[in-house]
Amino acid sequence: MNKPSITKLSEDLLEGDPTLNTPQSKKPKQKGGIDLSNPPANRRILEALVNDAGKTLGICIQELHDWIQDNPLPTELLKAILRTAKHLQLHPFMGHIDWVLTPAGDWVIYITIDGWITMIQREPTFRGITFNQSSESENGIPVWFECMIYRSNLMHPITVREYFYELKTEHPAWQKMPRRMMRHKTIQQCARLAFGISDNIILYSSKTRNNDLIEEIKTEKKHLSSKEILKKIIKTEVC
C-alpha cells in the first residue's frame, strides 16, 4: 500500500530558511572545511560527526566539508547541528533544520515546517493527515484549529487542537497569515504526539529569552540579510 502524500499543503508552507551566517574573523581552513584553529580533539570530533552525518543522510562527505567551509559557525553550534541532523535524519542545508542567535546569546536549533513534513511522511505507520477548524471565529479567524494524523497501527487518529488566543503573537506573520501559522503550530504539536518527535533543541540556555523576536527572525530570515538580523538583535538588546 502506497503511503499518501500531503498534496494540498505545498502552497501554504513557508519555504526553508537560508542559514544564518554571523560575521566571523577569517581563520585558516584545511582542505575539507574543518577549522585548523580548533584544538585537535575538536577537529577529531568534527571529522567523526561529519562522517557519521554524511553516511546517515546519504550526503557526499566532501559536500558536507564544503558546506562547513562556506558557513563559518561556532564549533559547538556546528557539532550540535551535525548531531541533530544525524539524529533526526534531516538535511542541514536543504531547509529541514535551521538555527538562530537570540538576544540572550543562545543558539537555538529548530525544525522548519519542511523538516516536520519530511519526518511525518517518512514514518512507516503514517497513513494520512487531515485538518479541521472551528465554525466559531473572532474577527474572521477560527477560534481553534485541529490536526489529525492517521497511523496504520491505531484505530483512531492522533488529534491535537490548538487555540488561536494561546498561540498568537504580535509578530506580523500572525497578523498577515494567522490560519497558516495556526496550521504550522498544530502540525508540529500533532507530529510530536503521533511519532514522539522532539521540538526545538537549545544549544545554550540562559535566564531570559525574547520569544517574539526568535519567532520573528525564524519566520522572516529568508527575507533578511545577516546584517539586518544582527540589527534586530542589537536593537532589542538596547531597548
N, C-alpha and C positions, 0 to 999 in steps of 0.2 A: 504493500500500500504506500503510495507516494504521499509524503508529508505536504500539507497545504502551505502555500506561501502567503505572506501578508501582502496582498495585491493592491490594496487601496490606501496604503499608508505613505507611499513614497512622496506624494506631493505635499504632505503635511509635516514631514520630518525635517528638522534642522540639519543642514549639511554638516559634515565633520569639520571641526575647527582646525585651523592650521596650528602647528606647535608654537609655543611662546618662546621666543629667543630673547633672553635677557643679555644686556651688554656684558661682555667678558673680556678680560685682558688677553692679548694674544700670547699663547703658550706653544712651545714646540710640540708637534704631534708626530708620533711614529706612523709608519705606513699602516693603514687599517683604522686610524682614528682614535686609539687609546692615548690619553694624555700622558706624556712622558714625565710630567711634573708630579704625578701621583706616586705615592710610595709603592715599592714592589708588591706588597701584599694586596693593595687596592687594584693594581694592574692585573694581578693574577685572578682576583675575584671577578673583575670586569670581563676578562677574557673568558672565564668559565661561564658567566652569565650570558654573554653574547653567544657562545657556542650552544648553550642549553636552549636559549630563546629561539635561536635560528633553527635548531632541529625540531623543536616543538611546533613552531609556526610554519615550517617548511620554507624559510627565507634563506637566501644565499648569505653565508656568513660575511662575505665581503660587502654585501649590500647593507648589512647592519653596521659594519665598521664605517662605511661611507656616511651613513645617516648620523652616526655619533660625531663624526668629524665635522659635518655640516651644521650640527645643532649642539654647540657647546653648552653643557649643563653642569650644575654642581654634581660632584661624584656620587654623593649619597642619593640624590634625586635620580640620577641615571640608573643606579643599582636598583632602586625601588621600581622604576619604570620597567626595567627588564624582568624583574621578578613578577611584577603584576602582569606583564604581557604573557609570560610563560604560564603563570598560574591560571589566568582566565582565558588563555589562548586567543588573545586579541592583538591585532597589529598596531604598534605604537605610531606608525607613520601612515596609516590608512584611515585615520579619523575614528578609530574604535575606542581609544582612551586618550585622555588629554590631561593637562596639569596647569595649575595657576598659582602664582605667588600672591598670598593675601597681604593686606596691610599689616597684619600682626607678625609677618615674617615666616608664615607657614607655607610650605609647598603642599598643595592638595592635588592628589591624583584622582581623577574621576572617570566614570564610564560615560561616553557620549550616547545619545539616543541611537546612533548607528551601531554602537557596541552592544547595547541592550537587545536590539533586534537581531543582531548576529548570534548572540548567545541563546536567545529564545528559539530561533529557527533551527539551530543545530542540535537541540535537545532531542534525544531519540524518542521520548514519550510525547513530544509536542504534537497536538492534533488540531490546533486551531485557536483563534483569538477573536473575541467579539467585544463590542463596546455598547454602553447604554448611558443615557443621561436623563436627568430628572425633567419632568414636564414643568415643574415649578422653576421660575427664573427670577433673577433680580437684575434690573437694568438690561434685560435681554440675555443674560449669562446664566447657564444652568447652575442650580444650587449645588449639585453633585455630579460626579462622573464615575462610571463603573468600567472596569476591565475584567473580562472573564477569559481565563486560559484553560484550554481543554487538554487533558493528558489521557493517553491510551490506557493507563493503569488505574484510573479513577472513574467512578460512576458520575460524579458531579464536577463541574468546573471549579477551579480556584477563582473566587470572586473578591475583588477589592473595590471599595467605594471611597473616593476622596472628595472632600468638600472644598468648594472654592474659597470660602472665608478663612479656611485653615491654611491654604496654600498660597494665596495671592500675596504679592509684594508690591512695592512701589516702582519696581523696575518697568521700563517702557514696554518690554516684551509682554508683560501681563496686561498692559493697557491695550496693546495692539492686537494680540492674538491669545486671549485668555483660554479659549477652548483647546487650542493646540498645546498650550502649556499644561493645562489640566490633563490632557491625554498623555503627554510625556510622563508626567509625575505618576499617573495611575498605572501606566505600563511598567514603570520601574518598580513600584511597590508590589504589583501583582507578580512580576517575574521573581522578585525576592522570595515571596511566599511559595510560588509554584515550584521553583527549582533551587531554592537555597542560595541565591546569588548575593554576594556581599555588595554593599553600596560603596561610597567614597572611601578611599584609602588615604589616611592622613600621614604624611611623612614626618612632619614636625608638629608638635602640639604647643599651644600657648593658652593663656587665660582669656584672651579677648579675640573675637573674630567678627568681621563685618560680613554677615551672610548675604545681605543685599548686594554688596559690592562684588562678592565672589560670584553670585549668580549673574550679575551684570556683565562681568568680564567673561564668564563662561559662555553666555549667550551671544555677546557682541564680538567676541575675539576674532571671528572671521572677517569682521568689518574694520578692525582696528590694527594699527601697526604696533610694534613693540613699544615705541616711544609714547604712543597715545595711551597704552595700557599703563606704563610707568607713571604718566602724568596723572591718571586716575588714582593710582595708589598713593602717590606723593600728596595729591590734593586732599585725599581723605585723611591721611596721617596728620596734615597740617591743621585741618578743620577739627 
